[in-house]
């Protein structure tokens, strides 16, 4: 199911991805989980990314500011699986956003696809289609 969410999230305009779903043994597609720590000094300044909800309730990063993109810590289509050690899957979109915007430091576990040892990096300005409840964080 997570593979289907990522395949849907990676449907970028002008980019065709041929990823085998469901995953086949030996396909070269794996998942990578990364712990990302972000900080800000002012609650009135965002963390520099947007979050949307997929049809199955998964929370994905839908946009990344130029500053965050330069850091290359988070990417469009990364799925947020935990926030500050708590499973993000148990949070509704509004609750996840509230927890992020009310903090000056966050730690997220994110999952992204790796194809043949290379992480997939969407092009600058990419956007995830098919999300609802999109909010900036």
HUGI-V524847 format. One record per residue. N is the residue number from 1. PSI is psi in whole degrees, -180 to 180 (* if undefined). BURIAL is 1 if it has 24 or more other C-alpha atoms within 12 Angstrom, else 0. Layout:
BEGIN
((N/PSI/BURIAL) (N/PSI/BURIAL))
END
This chain:
BEGIN
((1/-42/0) (2/-36/1) (3/-39/1) (4/-39/0) (5/-44/1) (6/-40/1) (7/-42/1) (8/-43/1) (9/-28/1) (10/11/1) (11/86/1) (12/142/1) (13/130/0) (14/4/0) (15/128/0) (16/123/0) (17/131/0) (18/77/0) (19/134/1) (20/116/0) (21/129/0) (22/160/0) (23/138/0) (24/145/0) (25/132/0) (26/10/0) (27/-19/0) (28/4/0) (29/125/1) (30/169/1) (31/148/0) (32/127/0) (33/130/0) (34/137/1) (35/124/0) (36/130/1) (37/126/1) (38/146/1) (39/156/0) (40/157/0) (41/-14/0) (42/128/0) (43/-18/0) (44/-3/0) (45/130/0) (46/168/1) (47/-14/1) (48/30/1) (49/162/1) (50/154/1) (51/138/1) (52/161/1) (53/129/1) (54/167/1) (55/-34/0) (56/7/0) (57/-8/1) (58/148/1) (59/123/1) (60/154/1) (61/123/1) (62/-19/1) (63/153/1) (64/133/1) (65/163/1) (66/-41/0) (67/-47/0) (68/-36/1) (69/-38/0) (70/-39/0) (71/-30/0) (72/35/0) (73/-41/1) (74/153/1) (75/155/1) (76/136/1) (77/-1/1) (78/135/1) (79/129/1) (80/117/1) (81/-20/1) (82/154/1) (83/120/1) (84/40/0) (85/-9/0) (86/139/0) (87/127/0) (88/-22/1) (89/-20/1) (90/-3/0) (91/139/0) (92/162/0) (93/-51/1) (94/-36/0) (95/-39/0) (96/-46/1) (97/-44/1) (98/-41/0) (99/-35/1) (100/-50/1) (101/-18/1) (102/8/0) (103/155/1) (104/-16/0) (105/137/0) (106/153/1) (107/122/1) (108/140/1) (109/125/1) (110/153/1) (111/133/1) (112/159/1) (113/146/1) (114/125/0) (115/118/0) (116/45/0) (117/-1/0) (118/129/0) (119/145/1) (120/125/1) (121/108/1) (122/154/1) (123/159/0) (124/135/0) (125/7/0) (126/156/1) (127/148/1) (128/121/1) (129/156/1) (130/18/1) (131/156/1) (132/173/0) (133/36/1) (134/132/1) (135/153/1) (136/147/1) (137/*/1))
END
